[in-house]
């Protein structure tokens, strides 16, 4: 009589199930929520350079709405604050590479 080994699970699917963070690019991505709409205590101010640094790339460019998740109304306010902070030398226009 031949002995038959039974494989209990398939190791190939590891990490592909729902909630595992496998990605794959299928389906609609999770909708980003505007942090200024969610938290009404946060105020957009050109003097708060620490807050505005989150909306600037490492190259000194403004992060677009589709990446940052801010709504159109607050994105306009953020871009205005960044421009004002740049004019007062609180933030750089560009970052020079070394």
RATARA-V963283 format. One record per backbone hydrogen bond with DSSP energy under -0.5 kcal/mol. NH is the residue of the N-H (numbers start at 1). CO is the residue of the C=O. If there is no record, write none. Layout:
NH|CO, NH|CO
This chain:
5|3, 7|5, 8|6, 11|9, 13|10, 14|11, 16|13, 20|17, 38|34, 39|35, 40|38, 42|39, 45|43, 48|45, 49|47, 52|48, 53|49, 54|51, 55|52, 56|53, 57|61, 60|57, 63|55, 67|64, 68|64, 69|65, 75|71, 76|72, 77|73, 78|74, 79|75, 80|76, 81|77, 82|78, 83|79, 84|80, 85|81, 86|82, 87|83, 88|84, 89|86, 90|85, 91|85, 95|59, 96|94
